[in-house]
Amino acid sequence: MKPLLDLEWAIKGEEDFHFLSYWTAEGKKIDAVIVKKGGEPMIYETKDYTMVVAIDCVKIGFIFRNGKHITGGEG
């Protein structure tokens, strides 16, 4: 698990793939491919947090604070 609670993040779907983008404290954009299970992206959302299972060199569960979610997330 990789808690990134204070970073801005976004999810984008393109054809058969979903991508997680998040920005470091220095403003660097990191992209990761979201893992699918049974054909569905592994994104688990609660009221305050979202966990995304994605590949960023290795498979990791990223946990974000929902208040930091960016719609559209290009950058």
Distance bins in CASP14 RR format, pairs under 12 A and 6 or more apart:
PFRMAT RR
TARGET T0000
AUTHOR 0000-0000-0000
RMODE 2
METHOD distances of the structure
MODEL  1
1 44 0 0 0 0 0 1 0 0 0 0 0
1 49 0 0 0 0 0 1 0 0 0 0 0
1 51 1 0 0 1 0 0 0 0 0 0 0
1 52 0 0 0 0 0 1 0 0 0 0 0
1 53 0 0 0 0 1 0 0 0 0 0 0
1 59 0 0 0 0 0 1 0 0 0 0 0
1 60 1 0 0 1 0 0 0 0 0 0 0
1 61 1 0 1 0 0 0 0 0 0 0 0
1 62 0 0 0 0 1 0 0 0 0 0 0
1 63 1 0 0 1 0 0 0 0 0 0 0
1 64 0 0 0 0 0 1 0 0 0 0 0
2 9 0 0 0 0 0 1 0 0 0 0 0
2 20 0 0 0 0 0 1 0 0 0 0 0
2 22 0 0 0 0 1 0 0 0 0 0 0
2 30 0 0 0 0 0 1 0 0 0 0 0
2 32 0 0 0 0 0 1 0 0 0 0 0
2 51 0 0 0 0 1 0 0 0 0 0 0
2 52 0 0 0 0 1 0 0 0 0 0 0
2 53 0 0 0 0 0 1 0 0 0 0 0
2 54 0 0 0 0 1 0 0 0 0 0 0
2 56 0 0 0 0 1 0 0 0 0 0 0
2 57 0 0 0 0 0 1 0 0 0 0 0
2 58 0 0 0 0 0 1 0 0 0 0 0
2 59 0 0 0 0 0 1 0 0 0 0 0
2 60 1 0 1 0 0 0 0 0 0 0 0
2 61 1 0 0 1 0 0 0 0 0 0 0
2 62 1 0 1 0 0 0 0 0 0 0 0
2 63 1 0 0 1 0 0 0 0 0 0 0
2 64 0 0 0 0 1 0 0 0 0 0 0
3 22 0 0 0 0 0 1 0 0 0 0 0
3 49 0 0 0 0 1 0 0 0 0 0 0
3 50 0 0 0 0 0 1 0 0 0 0 0
3 51 0 0 0 0 1 0 0 0 0 0 0
3 52 0 0 0 0 0 1 0 0 0 0 0
3 60 0 0 0 0 0 1 0 0 0 0 0
3 61 0 0 0 0 1 0 0 0 0 0 0
3 62 0 0 0 0 1 0 0 0 0 0 0
3 63 1 0 1 0 0 0 0 0 0 0 0
3 64 0 0 0 0 1 0 0 0 0 0 0
3 65 0 0 0 0 1 0 0 0 0 0 0
4 20 0 0 0 0 0 1 0 0 0 0 0
4 21 0 0 0 0 0 1 0 0 0 0 0
4 22 1 0 0 1 0 0 0 0 0 0 0
4 23 0 0 0 0 1 0 0 0 0 0 0
4 24 0 0 0 0 1 0 0 0 0 0 0
4 25 0 0 0 0 1 0 0 0 0 0 0
4 30 0 0 0 0 1 0 0 0 0 0 0
4 32 0 0 0 0 0 1 0 0 0 0 0
4 49 0 0 0 0 0 1 0 0 0 0 0
4 50 0 0 0 0 0 1 0 0 0 0 0
4 51 0 0 0 0 0 1 0 0 0 0 0
4 52 0 0 0 0 1 0 0 0 0 0 0
4 54 0 0 0 0 0 1 0 0 0 0 0
4 56 0 0 0 0 0 1 0 0 0 0 0
4 60 0 0 0 0 1 0 0 0 0 0 0
4 61 0 0 0 0 1 0 0 0 0 0 0
4 62 1 0 1 0 0 0 0 0 0 0 0
4 63 1 0 0 1 0 0 0 0 0 0 0
4 64 1 0 1 0 0 0 0 0 0 0 0
4 65 0 0 0 0 1 0 0 0 0 0 0
4 68 0 0 0 0 1 0 0 0 0 0 0
4 69 0 0 0 0 0 1 0 0 0 0 0
5 22 0 0 0 0 0 1 0 0 0 0 0
5 25 0 0 0 0 0 1 0 0 0 0 0
5 48 0 0 0 0 1 0 0 0 0 0 0
5 49 1 0 0 1 0 0 0 0 0 0 0
5 50 0 0 0 0 0 1 0 0 0 0 0
5 51 0 0 0 0 0 1 0 0 0 0 0
5 62 0 0 0 0 0 1 0 0 0 0 0
5 63 1 0 0 1 0 0 0 0 0 0 0
5 64 1 0 0 1 0 0 0 0 0 0 0
5 65 1 0 1 0 0 0 0 0 0 0 0
5 66 0 0 0 0 0 1 0 0 0 0 0
5 67 0 0 0 0 1 0 0 0 0 0 0
5 68 1 0 0 1 0 0 0 0 0 0 0
5 69 0 0 0 0 0 1 0 0 0 0 0
6 22 0 0 0 0 0 1 0 0 0 0 0
6 23 0 0 0 0 0 1 0 0 0 0 0
6 24 0 0 0 0 0 1 0 0 0 0 0
6 25 1 0 0 1 0 0 0 0 0 0 0
6 63 0 0 0 0 0 1 0 0 0 0 0
6 64 0 0 0 0 1 0 0 0 0 0 0
6 65 1 0 0 1 0 0 0 0 0 0 0
6 67 0 0 0 0 0 1 0 0 0 0 0
6 68 1 0 0 1 0 0 0 0 0 0 0
7 20 0 0 0 0 0 1 0 0 0 0 0
7 21 0 0 0 0 0 1 0 0 0 0 0
7 22 1 0 1 0 0 0 0 0 0 0 0
7 23 1 0 1 0 0 0 0 0 0 0 0
7 24 1 0 0 1 0 0 0 0 0 0 0
7 25 1 0 0 1 0 0 0 0 0 0 0
7 26 0 0 0 0 0 1 0 0 0 0 0
7 27 0 0 0 0 1 0 0 0 0 0 0
7 28 0 0 0 0 0 1 0 0 0 0 0
7 29 0 0 0 0 0 1 0 0 0 0 0
7 30 0 0 0 0 1 0 0 0 0 0 0
7 62 0 0 0 0 1 0 0 0 0 0 0
7 63 0 0 0 0 0 1 0 0 0 0 0
7 64 1 0 0 1 0 0 0 0 0 0 0
7 65 0 0 0 0 1 0 0 0 0 0 0
7 67 0 0 0 0 0 1 0 0 0 0 0
7 68 1 0 0 1 0 0 0 0 0 0 0
7 69 0 0 0 0 0 1 0 0 0 0 0
7 70 0 0 0 0 0 1 0 0 0 0 0
8 20 0 0 0 0 0 1 0 0 0 0 0
8 21 0 0 0 0 1 0 0 0 0 0 0
8 22 1 0 0 1 0 0 0 0 0 0 0
8 23 1 0 1 0 0 0 0 0 0 0 0
8 24 0 0 0 0 1 0 0 0 0 0 0
8 25 0 0 0 0 0 1 0 0 0 0 0
8 27 0 0 0 0 1 0 0 0 0 0 0
8 28 0 0 0 0 0 1 0 0 0 0 0
8 29 0 0 0 0 1 0 0 0 0 0 0
8 30 0 0 0 0 0 1 0 0 0 0 0
8 64 0 0 0 0 1 0 0 0 0 0 0
8 65 0 0 0 0 1 0 0 0 0 0 0
8 66 0 0 0 0 0 1 0 0 0 0 0
8 67 0 0 0 0 1 0 0 0 0 0 0
8 68 1 0 1 0 0 0 0 0 0 0 0
8 69 1 0 0 1 0 0 0 0 0 0 0
8 70 1 0 1 0 0 0 0 0 0 0 0
8 71 0 0 0 0 0 1 0 0 0 0 0
8 72 0 0 0 0 0 1 0 0 0 0 0
8 73 0 0 0 0 1 0 0 0 0 0 0
8 75 0 0 0 0 0 1 0 0 0 0 0
9 19 0 0 0 0 0 1 0 0 0 0 0
9 20 1 0 0 1 0 0 0 0 0 0 0
9 21 1 0 0 1 0 0 0 0 0 0 0
9 22 1 0 1 0 0 0 0 0 0 0 0
9 23 1 0 0 1 0 0 0 0 0 0 0
9 24 0 0 0 0 0 1 0 0 0 0 0
9 29 0 0 0 0 0 1 0 0 0 0 0
9 30 0 0 0 0 1 0 0 0 0 0 0
9 31 0 0 0 0 0 1 0 0 0 0 0
9 32 0 0 0 0 0 1 0 0 0 0 0
9 34 0 0 0 0 0 1 0 0 0 0 0
9 43 0 0 0 0 0 1 0 0 0 0 0
9 49 0 0 0 0 0 1 0 0 0 0 0
9 50 0 0 0 0 1 0 0 0 0 0 0
9 51 0 0 0 0 0 1 0 0 0 0 0
9 52 0 0 0 0 1 0 0 0 0 0 0
9 54 0 0 0 0 0 1 0 0 0 0 0
9 62 1 0 0 1 0 0 0 0 0 0 0
9 63 0 0 0 0 0 1 0 0 0 0 0
9 64 1 0 1 0 0 0 0 0 0 0 0
9 65 0 0 0 0 1 0 0 0 0 0 0
9 66 0 0 0 0 1 0 0 0 0 0 0
9 67 0 0 0 0 1 0 0 0 0 0 0
9 68 1 0 0 1 0 0 0 0 0 0 0
9 69 1 0 0 1 0 0 0 0 0 0 0
9 70 1 0 0 1 0 0 0 0 0 0 0
9 71 0 0 0 0 0 1 0 0 0 0 0
9 72 0 0 0 0 0 1 0 0 0 0 0
9 73 0 0 0 0 1 0 0 0 0 0 0
10 18 0 0 0 0 0 1 0 0 0 0 0
10 19 0 0 0 0 1 0 0 0 0 0 0
10 20 1 0 0 1 0 0 0 0 0 0 0
10 21 1 0 1 0 0 0 0 0 0 0 0
10 22 1 0 0 1 0 0 0 0 0 0 0
10 23 0 0 0 0 1 0 0 0 0 0 0
10 29 0 0 0 0 1 0 0 0 0 0 0
10 30 0 0 0 0 0 1 0 0 0 0 0
10 31 0 0 0 0 1 0 0 0 0 0 0
10 32 0 0 0 0 0 1 0 0 0 0 0
10 34 0 0 0 0 0 1 0 0 0 0 0
10 43 0 0 0 0 0 1 0 0 0 0 0
10 50 0 0 0 0 0 1 0 0 0 0 0
10 52 0 0 0 0 0 1 0 0 0 0 0
10 62 0 0 0 0 0 1 0 0 0 0 0
10 64 0 0 0 0 1 0 0 0 0 0 0
10 68 0 0 0 0 1 0 0 0 0 0 0
10 69 1 0 0 1 0 0 0 0 0 0 0
10 70 1 0 1 0 0 0 0 0 0 0 0
10 71 1 0 0 1 0 0 0 0 0 0 0
10 72 1 0 1 0 0 0 0 0 0 0 0
10 73 1 1 0 0 0 0 0 0 0 0 0
10 74 1 0 0 1 0 0 0 0 0 0 0
10 75 0 0 0 0 1 0 0 0 0 0 0
11 17 0 0 0 0 0 1 0 0 0 0 0
11 18 1 0 0 1 0 0 0 0 0 0 0
11 19 1 0 0 1 0 0 0 0 0 0 0
11 20 1 0 1 0 0 0 0 0 0 0 0
11 21 1 0 0 1 0 0 0 0 0 0 0
11 22 0 0 0 0 1 0 0 0 0 0 0
11 31 0 0 0 0 0 1 0 0 0 0 0
11 32 0 0 0 0 0 1 0 0 0 0 0
11 33 0 0 0 0 0 1 0 0 0 0 0
11 34 1 0 0 1 0 0 0 0 0 0 0
11 41 1 0 0 1 0 0 0 0 0 0 0
11 42 0 0 0 0 0 1 0 0 0 0 0
11 43 1 0 0 1 0 0 0 0 0 0 0
11 45 0 0 0 0 0 1 0 0 0 0 0
11 50 0 0 0 0 1 0 0 0 0 0 0
11 51 0 0 0 0 0 1 0 0 0 0 0
11 52 1 0 0 1 0 0 0 0 0 0 0
11 53 0 0 0 0 0 1 0 0 0 0 0
11 54 0 0 0 0 1 0 0 0 0 0 0
11 62 0 0 0 0 0 1 0 0 0 0 0
11 64 0 0 0 0 1 0 0 0 0 0 0
11 66 0 0 0 0 0 1 0 0 0 0 0
11 69 0 0 0 0 1 0 0 0 0 0 0
11 70 0 0 0 0 1 0 0 0 0 0 0
11 71 0 0 0 0 1 0 0 0 0 0 0
11 72 0 0 0 0 1 0 0 0 0 0 0
11 73 0 0 0 0 1 0 0 0 0 0 0
11 74 0 0 0 0 0 1 0 0 0 0 0
12 18 1 0 0 1 0 0 0 0 0 0 0
12 19 1 0 1 0 0 0 0 0 0 0 0
12 20 0 0 0 0 1 0 0 0 0 0 0
12 21 1 0 0 1 0 0 0 0 0 0 0
12 22 0 0 0 0 0 1 0 0 0 0 0
12 29 0 0 0 0 0 1 0 0 0 0 0
12 31 0 0 0 0 1 0 0 0 0 0 0
12 32 0 0 0 0 0 1 0 0 0 0 0
12 33 0 0 0 0 0 1 0 0 0 0 0
12 34 0 0 0 0 1 0 0 0 0 0 0
12 41 0 0 0 0 0 1 0 0 0 0 0
12 43 0 0 0 0 0 1 0 0 0 0 0
12 52 0 0 0 0 0 1 0 0 0 0 0
12 54 0 0 0 0 0 1 0 0 0 0 0
12 70 0 0 0 0 0 1 0 0 0 0 0
12 71 0 0 0 0 0 1 0 0 0 0 0
12 72 1 0 0 1 0 0 0 0 0 0 0
12 73 1 0 0 1 0 0 0 0 0 0 0
12 74 1 0 0 1 0 0 0 0 0 0 0
12 75 0 0 0 0 0 1 0 0 0 0 0
13 19 1 0 0 1 0 0 0 0 0 0 0
13 20 0 0 0 0 0 1 0 0 0 0 0
13 21 0 0 0 0 0 1 0 0 0 0 0
13 31 0 0 0 0 0 1 0 0 0 0 0
13 33 0 0 0 0 0 1 0 0 0 0 0
13 34 0 0 0 0 1 0 0 0 0 0 0
13 36 0 0 0 0 0 1 0 0 0 0 0
13 41 0 0 0 0 1 0 0 0 0 0 0
13 43 0 0 0 0 0 1 0 0 0 0 0
13 72 0 0 0 0 0 1 0 0 0 0 0
13 73 0 0 0 0 0 1 0 0 0 0 0
14 21 0 0 0 0 0 1 0 0 0 0 0
14 31 0 0 0 0 0 1 0 0 0 0 0
14 33 0 0 0 0 0 1 0 0 0 0 0
14 34 0 0 0 0 0 1 0 0 0 0 0
14 41 0 0 0 0 0 1 0 0 0 0 0
14 74 0 0 0 0 0 1 0 0 0 0 0
16 33 0 0 0 0 0 1 0 0 0 0 0
16 34 0 0 0 0 0 1 0 0 0 0 0
16 36 0 0 0 0 1 0 0 0 0 0 0
16 39 0 0 0 0 1 0 0 0 0 0 0
16 40 0 0 0 0 0 1 0 0 0 0 0
16 41 0 0 0 0 0 1 0 0 0 0 0
17 31 0 0 0 0 0 1 0 0 0 0 0
17 32 0 0 0 0 0 1 0 0 0 0 0
17 33 1 0 0 1 0 0 0 0 0 0 0
17 34 1 0 0 1 0 0 0 0 0 0 0
17 35 0 0 0 0 0 1 0 0 0 0 0
17 36 0 0 0 0 1 0 0 0 0 0 0
17 39 0 0 0 0 0 1 0 0 0 0 0
17 41 0 0 0 0 1 0 0 0 0 0 0
17 54 0 0 0 0 0 1 0 0 0 0 0
17 55 0 0 0 0 0 1 0 0 0 0 0
18 31 0 0 0 0 0 1 0 0 0 0 0
18 32 0 0 0 0 1 0 0 0 0 0 0
18 33 1 0 0 1 0 0 0 0 0 0 0
18 34 1 0 1 0 0 0 0 0 0 0 0
18 35 0 0 0 0 1 0 0 0 0 0 0
18 36 1 0 0 1 0 0 0 0 0 0 0
18 39 0 0 0 0 0 1 0 0 0 0 0
18 40 0 0 0 0 1 0 0 0 0 0 0
18 41 1 0 1 0 0 0 0 0 0 0 0
18 42 0 0 0 0 1 0 0 0 0 0 0
18 43 1 0 0 1 0 0 0 0 0 0 0
18 52 0 0 0 0 1 0 0 0 0 0 0
18 53 0 0 0 0 0 1 0 0 0 0 0
18 54 0 0 0 0 1 0 0 0 0 0 0
18 55 0 0 0 0 0 1 0 0 0 0 0
19 29 0 0 0 0 0 1 0 0 0 0 0
19 30 0 0 0 0 0 1 0 0 0 0 0
19 31 1 0 1 0 0 0 0 0 0 0 0
19 32 1 0 0 1 0 0 0 0 0 0 0
19 33 1 0 0 1 0 0 0 0 0 0 0
19 34 1 0 0 1 0 0 0 0 0 0 0
19 35 0 0 0 0 0 1 0 0 0 0 0
19 41 0 0 0 0 1 0 0 0 0 0 0
19 43 0 0 0 0 0 1 0 0 0 0 0
19 52 0 0 0 0 0 1 0 0 0 0 0
19 54 0 0 0 0 1 0 0 0 0 0 0
19 55 0 0 0 0 0 1 0 0 0 0 0
19 56 0 0 0 0 0 1 0 0 0 0 0
19 72 0 0 0 0 0 1 0 0 0 0 0
19 73 0 0 0 0 0 1 0 0 0 0 0
19 74 0 0 0 0 0 1 0 0 0 0 0
20 29 0 0 0 0 0 1 0 0 0 0 0
20 30 0 0 0 0 1 0 0 0 0 0 0
20 31 1 0 0 1 0 0 0 0 0 0 0
20 32 1 0 1 0 0 0 0 0 0 0 0
20 33 1 0 0 1 0 0 0 0 0 0 0
20 34 1 0 1 0 0 0 0 0 0 0 0
20 35 0 0 0 0 1 0 0 0 0 0 0
20 41 0 0 0 0 1 0 0 0 0 0 0
20 42 0 0 0 0 0 1 0 0 0 0 0
20 43 0 0 0 0 1 0 0 0 0 0 0
20 50 0 0 0 0 1 0 0 0 0 0 0
20 51 0 0 0 0 0 1 0 0 0 0 0
20 52 1 0 1 0 0 0 0 0 0 0 0
20 53 0 0 0 0 1 0 0 0 0 0 0
20 54 1 0 1 0 0 0 0 0 0 0 0
20 55 0 0 0 0 1 0 0 0 0 0 0
20 56 1 0 0 1 0 0 0 0 0 0 0
20 60 0 0 0 0 1 0 0 0 0 0 0
20 61 0 0 0 0 1 0 0 0 0 0 0
20 62 1 0 0 1 0 0 0 0 0 0 0
20 63 0 0 0 0 0 1 0 0 0 0 0
20 64 0 0 0 0 1 0 0 0 0 0 0
20 69 0 0 0 0 0 1 0 0 0 0 0
20 70 0 0 0 0 0 1 0 0 0 0 0
20 73 0 0 0 0 0 1 0 0 0 0 0
21 27 0 0 0 0 0 1 0 0 0 0 0
21 28 0 0 0 0 0 1 0 0 0 0 0
21 29 1 0 1 0 0 0 0 0 0 0 0
21 30 1 0 0 1 0 0 0 0 0 0 0
21 31 1 0 1 0 0 0 0 0 0 0 0
21 32 1 0 0 1 0 0 0 0 0 0 0
21 33 0 0 0 0 0 1 0 0 0 0 0
21 34 0 0 0 0 0 1 0 0 0 0 0
21 52 0 0 0 0 0 1 0 0 0 0 0
21 54 0 0 0 0 0 1 0 0 0 0 0
21 56 0 0 0 0 0 1 0 0 0 0 0
21 62 0 0 0 0 0 1 0 0 0 0 0
21 64 0 0 0 0 0 1 0 0 0 0 0
21 69 0 0 0 0 0 1 0 0 0 0 0
21 70 0 0 0 0 1 0 0 0 0 0 0
21 71 0 0 0 0 0 1 0 0 0 0 0
21 72 0 0 0 0 1 0 0 0 0 0 0
21 73 1 0 0 1 0 0 0 0 0 0 0
21 74 0 0 0 0 1 0 0 0 0 0 0
21 75 1 0 0 1 0 0 0 0 0 0 0
22 28 0 0 0 0 1 0 0 0 0 0 0
22 29 1 0 0 1 0 0 0 0 0 0 0
22 30 1 0 1 0 0 0 0 0 0 0 0
22 31 0 0 0 0 1 0 0 0 0 0 0
22 32 1 0 0 1 0 0 0 0 0 0 0
22 50 0 0 0 0 0 1 0 0 0 0 0
22 52 0 0 0 0 1 0 0 0 0 0 0
22 54 0 0 0 0 1 0 0 0 0 0 0
22 56 0 0 0 0 1 0 0 0 0 0 0
22 60 0 0 0 0 0 1 0 0 0 0 0
22 61 0 0 0 0 0 1 0 0 0 0 0
22 62 1 0 0 1 0 0 0 0 0 0 0
22 63 0 0 0 0 0 1 0 0 0 0 0
22 64 1 0 0 1 0 0 0 0 0 0 0
22 65 0 0 0 0 0 1 0 0 0 0 0
22 68 0 0 0 0 1 0 0 0 0 0 0
22 69 0 0 0 0 0 1 0 0 0 0 0
22 70 0 0 0 0 1 0 0 0 0 0 0
22 73 0 0 0 0 1 0 0 0 0 0 0
22 75 0 0 0 0 0 1 0 0 0 0 0
23 29 1 0 1 0 0 0 0 0 0 0 0
23 30 1 0 0 1 0 0 0 0 0 0 0
23 31 0 0 0 0 0 1 0 0 0 0 0
23 64 0 0 0 0 0 1 0 0 0 0 0
23 68 0 0 0 0 1 0 0 0 0 0 0
23 70 0 0 0 0 1 0 0 0 0 0 0
23 73 0 0 0 0 1 0 0 0 0 0 0
23 74 0 0 0 0 0 1 0 0 0 0 0
23 75 0 0 0 0 1 0 0 0 0 0 0
24 30 1 0 0 1 0 0 0 0 0 0 0
24 56 0 0 0 0 0 1 0 0 0 0 0
27 75 0 0 0 0 1 0 0 0 0 0 0
28 75 0 0 0 0 0 1 0 0 0 0 0
29 70 0 0 0 0 0 1 0 0 0 0 0
29 73 0 0 0 0 1 0 0 0 0 0 0
29 74 0 0 0 0 1 0 0 0 0 0 0
29 75 1 0 1 0 0 0 0 0 0 0 0
30 54 0 0 0 0 0 1 0 0 0 0 0
30 55 0 0 0 0 0 1 0 0 0 0 0
30 56 1 0 0 1 0 0 0 0 0 0 0
30 57 0 0 0 0 0 1 0 0 0 0 0
30 60 0 0 0 0 0 1 0 0 0 0 0
30 62 0 0 0 0 1 0 0 0 0 0 0
30 75 0 0 0 0 0 1 0 0 0 0 0
31 54 0 0 0 0 1 0 0 0 0 0 0
31 55 0 0 0 0 0 1 0 0 0 0 0
31 56 0 0 0 0 1 0 0 0 0 0 0
31 57 0 0 0 0 0 1 0 0 0 0 0
31 62 0 0 0 0 0 1 0 0 0 0 0
31 73 0 0 0 0 0 1 0 0 0 0 0
31 74 0 0 0 0 0 1 0 0 0 0 0
31 75 0 0 0 0 0 1 0 0 0 0 0
32 41 0 0 0 0 0 1 0 0 0 0 0
32 42 0 0 0 0 0 1 0 0 0 0 0
32 52 0 0 0 0 1 0 0 0 0 0 0
32 53 0 0 0 0 1 0 0 0 0 0 0
32 54 1 1 0 0 0 0 0 0 0 0 0
32 55 1 0 1 0 0 0 0 0 0 0 0
32 56 1 1 0 0 0 0 0 0 0 0 0
32 57 0 0 0 0 1 0 0 0 0 0 0
32 58 0 0 0 0 0 1 0 0 0 0 0
32 59 0 0 0 0 1 0 0 0 0 0 0
32 60 1 0 0 1 0 0 0 0 0 0 0
32 61 0 0 0 0 1 0 0 0 0 0 0
32 62 1 0 0 1 0 0 0 0 0 0 0
33 41 0 0 0 0 1 0 0 0 0 0 0
33 42 0 0 0 0 0 1 0 0 0 0 0
33 52 0 0 0 0 0 1 0 0 0 0 0
33 53 0 0 0 0 0 1 0 0 0 0 0
33 54 1 0 0 1 0 0 0 0 0 0 0
33 55 1 0 1 0 0 0 0 0 0 0 0
33 56 0 0 0 0 1 0 0 0 0 0 0
33 57 0 0 0 0 0 1 0 0 0 0 0
33 58 0 0 0 0 0 1 0 0 0 0 0
33 59 0 0 0 0 1 0 0 0 0 0 0
33 60 0 0 0 0 0 1 0 0 0 0 0
33 62 0 0 0 0 0 1 0 0 0 0 0
34 40 0 0 0 0 1 0 0 0 0 0 0
34 41 1 0 1 0 0 0 0 0 0 0 0
34 42 1 0 0 1 0 0 0 0 0 0 0
34 43 1 0 0 1 0 0 0 0 0 0 0
34 44 0 0 0 0 0 1 0 0 0 0 0
34 50 0 0 0 0 0 1 0 0 0 0 0
34 51 0 0 0 0 0 1 0 0 0 0 0
34 52 1 0 1 0 0 0 0 0 0 0 0
34 53 1 0 0 1 0 0 0 0 0 0 0
34 54 1 0 1 0 0 0 0 0 0 0 0
34 55 0 0 0 0 1 0 0 0 0 0 0
34 56 0 0 0 0 0 1 0 0 0 0 0
34 59 0 0 0 0 0 1 0 0 0 0 0
34 60 0 0 0 0 0 1 0 0 0 0 0
34 61 0 0 0 0 0 1 0 0 0 0 0
34 62 0 0 0 0 1 0 0 0 0 0 0
35 41 1 0 0 1 0 0 0 0 0 0 0
35 42 1 0 1 0 0 0 0 0 0 0 0
35 43 0 0 0 0 1 0 0 0 0 0 0
35 44 0 0 0 0 0 1 0 0 0 0 0
35 51 0 0 0 0 0 1 0 0 0 0 0
35 52 0 0 0 0 1 0 0 0 0 0 0
35 53 1 0 1 0 0 0 0 0 0 0 0
35 54 1 0 0 1 0 0 0 0 0 0 0
35 55 1 0 0 1 0 0 0 0 0 0 0
35 56 0 0 0 0 0 1 0 0 0 0 0
35 58 0 0 0 0 0 1 0 0 0 0 0
35 59 1 0 0 1 0 0 0 0 0 0 0
35 60 0 0 0 0 1 0 0 0 0 0 0
35 61 0 0 0 0 1 0 0 0 0 0 0
35 62 0 0 0 0 0 1 0 0 0 0 0
36 42 1 0 0 1 0 0 0 0 0 0 0
36 43 0 0 0 0 0 1 0 0 0 0 0
36 52 0 0 0 0 0 1 0 0 0 0 0
36 53 0 0 0 0 1 0 0 0 0 0 0
36 54 0 0 0 0 0 1 0 0 0 0 0
36 55 0 0 0 0 0 1 0 0 0 0 0
36 59 0 0 0 0 0 1 0 0 0 0 0
37 43 0 0 0 0 0 1 0 0 0 0 0
37 44 0 0 0 0 0 1 0 0 0 0 0
37 53 0 0 0 0 1 0 0 0 0 0 0
37 59 0 0 0 0 0 1 0 0 0 0 0
40 53 0 0 0 0 0 1 0 0 0 0 0
41 50 0 0 0 0 0 1 0 0 0 0 0
41 51 0 0 0 0 0 1 0 0 0 0 0
41 52 1 0 0 1 0 0 0 0 0 0 0
41 53 0 0 0 0 1 0 0 0 0 0 0
41 54 0 0 0 0 1 0 0 0 0 0 0
41 55 0 0 0 0 0 1 0 0 0 0 0
42 50 0 0 0 0 0 1 0 0 0 0 0
42 51 0 0 0 0 1 0 0 0 0 0 0
42 52 1 0 0 1 0 0 0 0 0 0 0
42 53 1 1 0 0 0 0 0 0 0 0 0
42 54 1 0 0 1 0 0 0 0 0 0 0
42 55 0 0 0 0 0 1 0 0 0 0 0
42 59 0 0 0 0 1 0 0 0 0 0 0
42 60 0 0 0 0 0 1 0 0 0 0 0
42 61 0 0 0 0 1 0 0 0 0 0 0
42 62 0 0 0 0 0 1 0 0 0 0 0
43 49 0 0 0 0 0 1 0 0 0 0 0
43 50 1 0 0 1 0 0 0 0 0 0 0
43 51 1 0 0 1 0 0 0 0 0 0 0
43 52 1 0 1 0 0 0 0 0 0 0 0
43 53 1 0 0 1 0 0 0 0 0 0 0
43 54 0 0 0 0 1 0 0 0 0 0 0
43 61 0 0 0 0 0 1 0 0 0 0 0
43 62 0 0 0 0 1 0 0 0 0 0 0
43 63 0 0 0 0 0 1 0 0 0 0 0
43 64 0 0 0 0 0 1 0 0 0 0 0
43 66 0 0 0 0 0 1 0 0 0 0 0
43 69 0 0 0 0 0 1 0 0 0 0 0
44 50 1 0 0 1 0 0 0 0 0 0 0
44 51 1 0 1 0 0 0 0 0 0 0 0
44 52 1 0 0 1 0 0 0 0 0 0 0
44 53 0 0 0 0 1 0 0 0 0 0 0
44 61 0 0 0 0 1 0 0 0 0 0 0
44 62 0 0 0 0 0 1 0 0 0 0 0
44 63 0 0 0 0 1 0 0 0 0 0 0
44 64 0 0 0 0 0 1 0 0 0 0 0
44 66 0 0 0 0 0 1 0 0 0 0 0
45 51 1 0 0 1 0 0 0 0 0 0 0
45 52 0 0 0 0 1 0 0 0 0 0 0
45 63 0 0 0 0 0 1 0 0 0 0 0
45 64 0 0 0 0 1 0 0 0 0 0 0
45 65 0 0 0 0 0 1 0 0 0 0 0
45 66 1 0 0 1 0 0 0 0 0 0 0
45 67 0 0 0 0 0 1 0 0 0 0 0
45 69 0 0 0 0 1 0 0 0 0 0 0
46 63 0 0 0 0 0 1 0 0 0 0 0
46 64 0 0 0 0 0 1 0 0 0 0 0
46 65 0 0 0 0 0 1 0 0 0 0 0
46 66 0 0 0 0 1 0 0 0 0 0 0
47 65 0 0 0 0 0 1 0 0 0 0 0
47 66 1 0 0 1 0 0 0 0 0 0 0
47 67 0 0 0 0 0 1 0 0 0 0 0
48 63 0 0 0 0 0 1 0 0 0 0 0
48 64 0 0 0 0 1 0 0 0 0 0 0
48 65 1 0 0 1 0 0 0 0 0 0 0
48 66 1 0 1 0 0 0 0 0 0 0 0
48 67 0 0 0 0 1 0 0 0 0 0 0
48 68 0 0 0 0 0 1 0 0 0 0 0
48 69 0 0 0 0 0 1 0 0 0 0 0
49 61 0 0 0 0 0 1 0 0 0 0 0
49 62 0 0 0 0 0 1 0 0 0 0 0
49 63 1 0 1 0 0 0 0 0 0 0 0
49 64 1 0 0 1 0 0 0 0 0 0 0
49 65 1 0 0 1 0 0 0 0 0 0 0
49 66 1 0 0 1 0 0 0 0 0 0 0
49 67 0 0 0 0 1 0 0 0 0 0 0
49 68 0 0 0 0 0 1 0 0 0 0 0
49 69 0 0 0 0 0 1 0 0 0 0 0
50 61 0 0 0 0 0 1 0 0 0 0 0
50 62 0 0 0 0 1 0 0 0 0 0 0
50 63 1 0 0 1 0 0 0 0 0 0 0
50 64 1 0 1 0 0 0 0 0 0 0 0
50 65 0 0 0 0 1 0 0 0 0 0 0
50 66 1 0 1 0 0 0 0 0 0 0 0
50 67 0 0 0 0 1 0 0 0 0 0 0
50 68 0 0 0 0 1 0 0 0 0 0 0
50 69 1 0 0 1 0 0 0 0 0 0 0
51 60 0 0 0 0 0 1 0 0 0 0 0
51 61 1 0 1 0 0 0 0 0 0 0 0
51 62 1 0 0 1 0 0 0 0 0 0 0
51 63 1 0 1 0 0 0 0 0 0 0 0
51 64 1 0 0 1 0 0 0 0 0 0 0
51 65 0 0 0 0 0 1 0 0 0 0 0
51 66 0 0 0 0 0 1 0 0 0 0 0
52 59 0 0 0 0 0 1 0 0 0 0 0
52 60 0 0 0 0 1 0 0 0 0 0 0
52 61 1 0 0 1 0 0 0 0 0 0 0
52 62 1 0 1 0 0 0 0 0 0 0 0
52 63 0 0 0 0 1 0 0 0 0 0 0
52 64 1 0 0 1 0 0 0 0 0 0 0
52 66 0 0 0 0 0 1 0 0 0 0 0
52 69 0 0 0 0 0 1 0 0 0 0 0
53 59 1 0 0 1 0 0 0 0 0 0 0
53 60 1 0 0 1 0 0 0 0 0 0 0
53 61 1 0 1 0 0 0 0 0 0 0 0
53 62 1 0 0 1 0 0 0 0 0 0 0
53 63 0 0 0 0 0 1 0 0 0 0 0
54 60 1 0 0 1 0 0 0 0 0 0 0
54 61 1 0 0 1 0 0 0 0 0 0 0
54 62 1 0 0 1 0 0 0 0 0 0 0
54 63 0 0 0 0 0 1 0 0 0 0 0
54 64 0 0 0 0 0 1 0 0 0 0 0
55 61 0 0 0 0 0 1 0 0 0 0 0
55 62 0 0 0 0 0 1 0 0 0 0 0
56 62 1 0 0 1 0 0 0 0 0 0 0
62 68 0 0 0 0 0 1 0 0 0 0 0
64 70 0 0 0 0 0 1 0 0 0 0 0
END
